Amino acid sequence: MAVDEQGRVEPPVAADETATLLGFLDFHRDTLAWKCAGLDAQALRATAGASSMTLGGLLKHLAYVEDHWFSRSLHGHERSTPWDEVDWGADPDWEWHSAAEDTPEQLLALWQGAVGRSRELVALALADGGGLDTPARRAWADGRTPSLRWILVHMVEEYSRHNGHADLLRESVDGLVGE
């Protein structure tokens, strides 16, 4: 395994579809961890330009997204704490707003816990024998059901998009730049 100068494991350059998708997802998870590493609460609350987005909000949002797609959608589980306690109708962006109330340690633990559970849930789905074609247990409102393949590609997209935000936010905090 090749590791870059930030300690991120590079995605495999010649592997099967599953290893490639999981490699890219983990690379983007590692990128977010790198962009948020060593920051205090003030830095995790910093915004850039006209946006209200923060690195702390990104961590909490991506923890929610991890749990939503791998636990709730793929495996059909009910929402767990803290997501089950939220009035999503009153504040559909609760995870973004509430992150300012959390410590860096709480935010990192929430996100790292969600990533760990997601890895276990993906491994469980793959062990069931359906591979990347494994359908999610929760269908969308229109009746369509995404596959594990679709969920993994969507998660790579989700992290890729938000890592672009993290680049700008981290640079505005302390000048750290890099891929």
C-alpha positions as CSV (number, residue, x, y, z in Angstrom):
1,M,0.0,0.0,0.0
2,A,1.3,3.4,-1.0
3,V,0.9,6.1,1.7
4,D,1.2,9.8,0.7
5,E,2.9,12.6,2.7
6,Q,-0.3,13.3,4.7
7,G,-0.5,9.7,5.8
8,R,-3.4,8.8,3.5
9,V,-3.5,5.3,2.0
10,E,-3.6,5.8,-1.8
11,P,-6.5,4.0,-3.6
12,P,-5.3,0.8,-5.4
13,V,-4.3,1.4,-9.0
14,A,-5.1,-2.2,-10.1
15,A,-7.8,-3.9,-8.1
16,D,-11.3,-5.2,-8.5
17,E,-14.3,-2.9,-8.4
18,T,-15.0,-3.3,-4.7
19,A,-11.5,-2.7,-3.5
20,T,-11.3,0.4,-5.8
21,L,-14.5,1.9,-4.6
22,L,-13.6,1.3,-0.9
23,G,-10.1,2.6,-1.5
24,F,-11.3,5.9,-2.9
25,L,-13.9,6.3,-0.2
26,D,-11.3,5.7,2.5
27,F,-8.9,8.1,0.8
28,H,-11.5,10.8,0.9
29,R,-12.3,10.1,4.5
30,D,-8.6,10.4,5.3
31,T,-8.6,13.7,3.4
32,L,-11.3,15.1,5.6
33,A,-9.5,13.9,8.7
34,W,-6.3,15.6,7.5
35,K,-8.1,18.9,6.9
36,C,-9.7,18.9,10.4
37,A,-6.6,17.5,12.3
38,G,-5.2,19.5,15.2
39,L,-7.8,22.3,15.1
40,D,-9.5,23.8,18.2
41,A,-13.1,24.7,18.5
42,Q,-12.7,28.2,17.2
43,A,-11.0,26.9,14.0
44,L,-13.7,24.2,13.5
45,R,-16.3,27.0,13.7
46,A,-14.6,29.3,11.2
47,T,-16.3,30.2,7.9
48,A,-15.0,31.4,4.6
49,G,-16.5,34.1,2.5
50,A,-20.3,34.4,2.6
51,S,-20.8,30.7,3.5
52,S,-22.0,29.6,6.9
53,M,-20.3,26.2,6.4
54,T,-17.7,25.1,8.9
55,L,-15.2,22.2,9.3
56,G,-17.1,21.2,12.4
57,G,-20.4,21.2,10.5
58,L,-18.7,19.1,7.8
59,L,-17.7,16.5,10.3
60,K,-21.1,16.3,11.8
61,H,-22.9,16.3,8.5
62,L,-20.7,13.5,7.1
63,A,-21.2,11.5,10.3
64,Y,-24.9,11.8,9.6
65,V,-24.5,10.9,6.0
66,E,-22.4,7.8,6.9
67,D,-25.1,6.6,9.3
68,H,-27.9,7.5,6.9
69,W,-26.6,5.6,3.9
70,F,-25.0,2.6,5.5
71,S,-27.1,1.9,8.6
72,R,-30.5,3.4,7.8
73,S,-30.7,2.9,4.0
74,L,-28.5,-0.1,3.3
75,H,-29.4,-2.2,6.4
76,G,-32.8,-0.7,7.3
77,H,-31.9,0.3,10.8
78,E,-33.8,3.1,12.6
79,R,-31.9,6.3,13.3
80,S,-29.5,6.1,16.2
81,T,-28.4,8.8,18.7
82,P,-28.1,11.7,18.2
83,W,-30.1,11.6,14.9
84,D,-33.2,10.0,16.4
85,E,-33.6,12.9,18.8
86,V,-33.7,15.7,16.2
87,D,-36.8,17.4,15.0
88,W,-35.8,17.4,11.3
89,G,-39.0,19.2,10.3
90,A,-38.1,22.2,12.5
91,D,-34.4,22.2,11.4
92,P,-33.5,20.1,8.3
93,D,-29.9,21.3,8.6
94,W,-29.6,20.6,12.3
95,E,-26.3,18.8,12.0
96,W,-24.7,21.8,10.4
97,H,-26.1,24.3,12.9
98,S,-25.6,22.2,16.1
99,A,-21.9,21.5,15.4
100,A,-21.0,24.8,16.9
101,E,-22.2,23.5,20.3
102,D,-19.9,20.5,20.2
103,T,-16.2,20.2,21.1
104,P,-13.6,19.2,18.6
105,E,-13.3,15.9,20.5
106,Q,-17.1,15.2,20.3
107,L,-17.2,16.0,16.6
108,L,-14.2,13.8,15.7
109,A,-15.5,11.0,17.9
110,L,-19.0,11.2,16.3
111,W,-17.6,11.2,12.8
112,Q,-14.9,8.4,13.5
113,G,-17.6,6.3,15.2
114,A,-19.9,6.7,12.1
115,V,-17.0,5.7,9.7
116,G,-16.2,2.7,11.8
117,R,-19.8,1.5,11.9
118,S,-20.1,2.1,8.1
119,R,-17.0,0.0,7.4
120,E,-18.5,-2.9,9.5
121,L,-21.9,-2.5,7.8
122,V,-20.3,-2.6,4.3
123,A,-18.3,-5.7,5.2
124,L,-21.5,-7.3,6.5
125,A,-23.4,-6.5,3.3
126,L,-20.5,-7.9,1.2
127,A,-20.3,-11.1,3.3
128,D,-24.0,-11.8,2.6
129,G,-22.9,-12.7,-1.0
130,G,-24.7,-10.1,-3.0
131,G,-21.6,-8.1,-3.6
132,L,-22.0,-4.6,-4.9
133,D,-25.4,-5.5,-6.3
134,T,-26.8,-5.9,-2.8
135,P,-29.9,-3.7,-2.7
136,A,-30.6,-1.3,0.2
137,R,-33.3,-2.4,2.5
138,R,-35.0,1.0,2.4
139,A,-36.4,2.1,-0.9
140,W,-36.7,5.7,-1.9
141,A,-40.1,7.5,-1.9
142,D,-40.4,6.7,-5.6
143,G,-40.0,3.0,-5.0
144,R,-36.5,2.7,-6.5
145,T,-33.8,0.9,-4.4
146,P,-30.2,1.8,-4.7
147,S,-27.5,-0.9,-4.7
148,L,-24.5,-1.0,-2.5
149,R,-22.5,0.1,-5.6
150,W,-24.6,3.2,-6.0
151,I,-24.3,4.0,-2.3
152,L,-20.5,3.7,-2.4
153,V,-20.2,5.8,-5.5
154,H,-22.5,8.4,-3.9
155,M,-20.4,8.5,-0.8
156,V,-17.2,9.0,-2.8
157,E,-19.0,11.9,-4.5
158,E,-20.2,13.3,-1.1
159,Y,-16.7,13.3,0.4
160,S,-15.1,14.6,-2.8
161,R,-17.5,17.6,-2.9
162,H,-17.1,18.4,0.8
163,N,-13.4,18.0,0.7
164,G,-13.3,20.9,-1.8
165,H,-15.1,22.9,0.9
166,A,-12.7,21.6,3.5
167,D,-9.8,22.8,1.4
168,L,-11.1,26.4,1.4
169,L,-12.1,26.4,5.1
170,R,-8.8,25.0,6.3
171,E,-6.8,27.5,4.2
172,S,-8.9,30.3,5.7
173,V,-8.1,29.1,9.2
174,D,-4.4,28.7,9.2
175,G,-3.2,28.7,5.6
176,L,-2.8,24.9,5.3
177,V,-3.1,24.0,1.6
178,G,-2.7,20.8,-0.4
179,E,-4.6,18.1,-2.2
